[in-house]
Amino acid sequence: MAAETPKVFKFSQVAVFGHIALQGNPLAVVHSATDLTAEQMQRFAQWTNLSETTFLLPPTHPDADYRVRIFTPNEEFDFAGHPTLGSAHAWLEAGGQPKDPAWVIQECGVGLVRLRTDDLTRAATRNIAFEAPPLRRAGEIDAETLARVIKVLGVSADQVLASNWIGNGPGWLGVLLTDAQTVLDLTPDFSAMGDLCISVIGAHSSDEHAPENETGSGNKHAPGNEHAPDYEVRAFIPDTGINEDPVTGSANAGLAQWLIGAGLAPAQYTARQGTAIGYDGRISLLSDDSSIWVGGSCVTVVSGAVAL
């Protein structure tokens, strides 16, 4: 019996939160994926072996512009940050026109997510930001879980300044460490992490020397050094099939909601992520009167078709 002829779909691969070319977190996007089953979506996401692969679908909510399903190599997520930005970018580049030009409205497992951008054209590069959805789980981490986190991260208790649940789809827990270098020096025990999703953050000092890939003076606030980060972030999710995510919108959204809300971070800051694994992702975080906005650049790197 002859094998079934595969169907061909428009395909994009987008670098999200990239400060420079090829430094963002790659996202695979399959367009107009209505003919695919969840099993086919999961199988393709496993094959891409990226932290997330998304599938664009017609919306079911009257206010939404499109619907997206988000898969890691091992499971489907109700929400994730860099897939939200990358999917909106790919949808716009393919000619999508939002119902309201002020917003792009994405429908996903957590409901509707608003995005904003100054560029609604079919551009291959744009800056875009999403409004962080409400946390599904917040509050203090119990002592037993925190002790486990400290052990798998390989830090001492006095290096943990604060911790909190920041679940917003993925079941993130957030850990504020003493400084950015402590974050960069982590060598987690992934085999002992199990189903924990751990995001860690530490502040860069205002007078530290800029890393080799920065420009300008050692003062990160000096003219010509505007891209220097305020915080360093890492995100560990071995249970999804990815030990360390290069750049993570959902984790940064949850961290900002917690830290800004608790007065532990300013209302606007820039985070860097991926440094320890060869990336240079930059995430802008901004608290306005009612929302946390998570933004960054999106660049289409691959555009074509995929047969599934």
MITINU-316722 format. One record per residue (C-alpha): x, y, z. Coordinates in steps of 0.2 Angstrom, whole numbers. Layout:
[lumba [X,Y,Z]]
...
This chain:
[lumba [0,0,0]]
[lumba [7,17,-5]]
[lumba [11,29,9]]
[lumba [0,44,11]]
[lumba [6,59,2]]
[lumba [11,72,14]]
[lumba [2,89,15]]
[lumba [13,105,12]]
[lumba [12,120,24]]
[lumba [20,137,24]]
[lumba [34,137,37]]
[lumba [44,150,46]]
[lumba [59,149,58]]
[lumba [60,165,68]]
[lumba [74,171,80]]
[lumba [65,179,95]]
[lumba [73,191,108]]
[lumba [89,191,97]]
[lumba [101,206,101]]
[lumba [111,202,86]]
[lumba [109,190,71]]
[lumba [106,172,76]]
[lumba [107,175,94]]
[lumba [89,174,98]]
[lumba [79,159,103]]
[lumba [74,149,87]]
[lumba [55,146,85]]
[lumba [48,134,71]]
[lumba [31,140,65]]
[lumba [19,130,54]]
[lumba [5,141,46]]
[lumba [-13,136,42]]
[lumba [-11,120,52]]
[lumba [-29,115,52]]
[lumba [-26,98,44]]
[lumba [-14,92,57]]
[lumba [-19,82,72]]
[lumba [-11,85,89]]
[lumba [-1,69,87]]
[lumba [6,76,71]]
[lumba [10,92,79]]
[lumba [19,84,94]]
[lumba [29,73,82]]
[lumba [35,87,72]]
[lumba [39,97,87]]
[lumba [50,82,93]]
[lumba [58,82,76]]
[lumba [63,100,76]]
[lumba [71,98,93]]
[lumba [68,116,97]]
[lumba [62,122,114]]
[lumba [45,126,106]]
[lumba [36,124,89]]
[lumba [20,132,86]]
[lumba [5,129,74]]
[lumba [-6,144,68]]
[lumba [-24,141,67]]
[lumba [-40,151,64]]
[lumba [-47,158,80]]
[lumba [-62,152,89]]
[lumba [-64,167,100]]
[lumba [-73,182,91]]
[lumba [-60,195,97]]
[lumba [-44,184,92]]
[lumba [-34,187,76]]
[lumba [-27,169,76]]
[lumba [-25,154,87]]
[lumba [-9,146,92]]
[lumba [-4,129,99]]
[lumba [13,128,107]]
[lumba [23,111,108]]
[lumba [40,107,116]]
[lumba [48,91,111]]
[lumba [39,82,124]]
[lumba [22,91,128]]
[lumba [10,105,124]]
[lumba [10,121,133]]
[lumba [-5,133,136]]
[lumba [7,148,135]]
[lumba [25,152,132]]
[lumba [33,169,129]]
[lumba [45,167,114]]
[lumba [32,157,104]]
[lumba [20,171,107]]
[lumba [31,184,100]]
[lumba [38,173,86]]
[lumba [20,167,81]]
[lumba [13,185,80]]
[lumba [28,190,70]]
[lumba [26,176,58]]
[lumba [7,179,56]]
[lumba [10,197,52]]
[lumba [24,193,40]]
[lumba [13,181,31]]
[lumba [0,195,28]]
[lumba [-11,194,44]]
[lumba [-21,209,48]]
[lumba [-27,212,65]]
[lumba [-45,217,68]]
[lumba [-39,232,79]]
[lumba [-24,240,72]]
[lumba [-19,245,90]]
[lumba [-17,226,95]]
[lumba [-13,209,89]]
[lumba [-24,197,99]]
[lumba [-18,179,101]]
[lumba [-29,165,107]]
[lumba [-20,151,116]]
[lumba [-22,139,130]]
[lumba [-23,153,144]]
[lumba [-35,163,134]]
[lumba [-32,179,125]]
[lumba [-15,188,125]]
[lumba [-13,206,118]]
[lumba [3,211,108]]
[lumba [8,227,102]]
[lumba [20,233,89]]
[lumba [23,249,78]]
[lumba [25,238,63]]
[lumba [10,229,55]]
[lumba [19,227,38]]
[lumba [25,210,31]]
[lumba [43,215,38]]
[lumba [55,201,41]]
[lumba [61,210,57]]
[lumba [51,219,70]]
[lumba [50,223,88]]
[lumba [35,217,97]]
[lumba [29,215,115]]
[lumba [16,204,124]]
[lumba [6,208,139]]
[lumba [10,195,152]]
[lumba [-5,184,157]]
[lumba [-10,183,175]]
[lumba [0,171,185]]
[lumba [-9,154,188]]
[lumba [2,150,203]]
[lumba [10,163,214]]
[lumba [16,165,232]]
[lumba [29,157,243]]
[lumba [38,141,239]]
[lumba [37,129,253]]
[lumba [53,125,263]]
[lumba [54,107,256]]
[lumba [53,112,238]]
[lumba [65,127,241]]
[lumba [78,115,249]]
[lumba [77,104,233]]
[lumba [79,119,222]]
[lumba [94,125,232]]
[lumba [102,107,230]]
[lumba [99,105,212]]
[lumba [106,122,208]]
[lumba [121,119,218]]
[lumba [120,135,228]]
[lumba [120,139,247]]
[lumba [105,146,255]]
[lumba [113,163,258]]
[lumba [115,165,240]]
[lumba [96,165,238]]
[lumba [89,182,241]]
[lumba [71,178,237]]
[lumba [60,165,229]]
[lumba [42,163,223]]
[lumba [30,153,212]]
[lumba [28,162,195]]
[lumba [18,149,185]]
[lumba [9,156,170]]
[lumba [7,141,159]]
[lumba [24,132,162]]
[lumba [24,129,181]]
[lumba [39,141,184]]
[lumba [46,145,201]]
[lumba [58,160,202]]
[lumba [74,162,212]]
[lumba [83,178,215]]
[lumba [101,175,217]]
[lumba [114,187,224]]
[lumba [121,193,208]]
[lumba [123,190,189]]
[lumba [139,181,191]]
[lumba [131,168,203]]
[lumba [118,165,189]]
[lumba [131,163,176]]
[lumba [142,151,187]]
[lumba [127,139,190]]
[lumba [130,120,185]]
[lumba [113,113,189]]
[lumba [110,94,192]]
[lumba [98,91,178]]
[lumba [96,73,183]]
[lumba [89,78,200]]
[lumba [78,92,194]]
[lumba [64,81,189]]
[lumba [48,90,184]]
[lumba [54,107,192]]
[lumba [54,122,180]]
[lumba [67,134,188]]
[lumba [70,152,182]]
[lumba [85,161,191]]
[lumba [89,179,190]]
[lumba [103,190,197]]
[lumba [107,209,195]]
[lumba [122,215,186]]
[lumba [131,229,196]]
[lumba [131,246,189]]
[lumba [150,247,189]]
[lumba [155,230,183]]
[lumba [165,229,167]]
[lumba [155,225,151]]
[lumba [157,207,144]]
[lumba [167,205,128]]
[lumba [152,206,117]]
[lumba [146,223,124]]
[lumba [151,240,116]]
[lumba [155,256,125]]
[lumba [163,258,143]]
[lumba [162,246,158]]
[lumba [147,257,165]]
[lumba [132,248,158]]
[lumba [122,265,158]]
[lumba [135,274,149]]
[lumba [131,282,131]]
[lumba [135,269,118]]
[lumba [132,254,130]]
[lumba [113,255,129]]
[lumba [111,236,126]]
[lumba [120,231,142]]
[lumba [108,221,153]]
[lumba [102,225,171]]
[lumba [99,207,175]]
[lumba [105,190,170]]
[lumba [92,176,168]]
[lumba [93,157,166]]
[lumba [79,145,164]]
[lumba [80,126,167]]
[lumba [66,114,160]]
[lumba [74,97,158]]
[lumba [57,88,159]]
[lumba [52,96,143]]
[lumba [67,88,134]]
[lumba [77,105,134]]
[lumba [89,106,149]]
[lumba [91,125,147]]
[lumba [80,136,137]]
[lumba [90,150,127]]
[lumba [78,164,130]]
[lumba [62,162,139]]
[lumba [47,175,138]]
[lumba [36,166,150]]
[lumba [49,165,164]]
[lumba [54,183,161]]
[lumba [36,188,162]]
[lumba [33,179,178]]
[lumba [49,185,186]]
[lumba [45,203,181]]
[lumba [27,201,189]]
[lumba [34,195,205]]
[lumba [50,206,207]]
[lumba [42,222,201]]
[lumba [26,219,211]]
[lumba [36,215,227]]
[lumba [47,231,224]]
[lumba [63,220,221]]
[lumba [65,227,203]]
[lumba [62,243,195]]
[lumba [47,246,184]]
[lumba [58,245,168]]
[lumba [73,235,165]]
[lumba [82,224,152]]
[lumba [87,206,155]]
[lumba [100,195,146]]
[lumba [98,177,144]]
[lumba [107,162,135]]
[lumba [124,169,139]]
[lumba [130,152,147]]
[lumba [125,142,132]]
[lumba [131,153,118]]
[lumba [116,165,115]]
[lumba [114,183,118]]
[lumba [95,186,121]]
[lumba [89,203,126]]
[lumba [71,205,134]]
[lumba [64,222,139]]
[lumba [52,222,154]]
[lumba [40,236,157]]
[lumba [27,239,170]]
[lumba [13,252,165]]
[lumba [-2,256,175]]
[lumba [-10,239,174]]
[lumba [1,227,165]]
[lumba [18,220,163]]
[lumba [25,220,145]]
[lumba [38,208,138]]
[lumba [47,214,122]]
[lumba [61,210,110]]
[lumba [65,209,92]]
[lumba [60,195,80]]
[lumba [69,191,64]]
[lumba [64,178,51]]
[lumba [79,167,47]]
[lumba [71,153,37]]
[lumba [55,154,26]]
[lumba [48,141,15]]
[lumba [37,125,16]]
[lumba [36,109,26]]
[lumba [28,93,21]]
[lumba [20,84,35]]
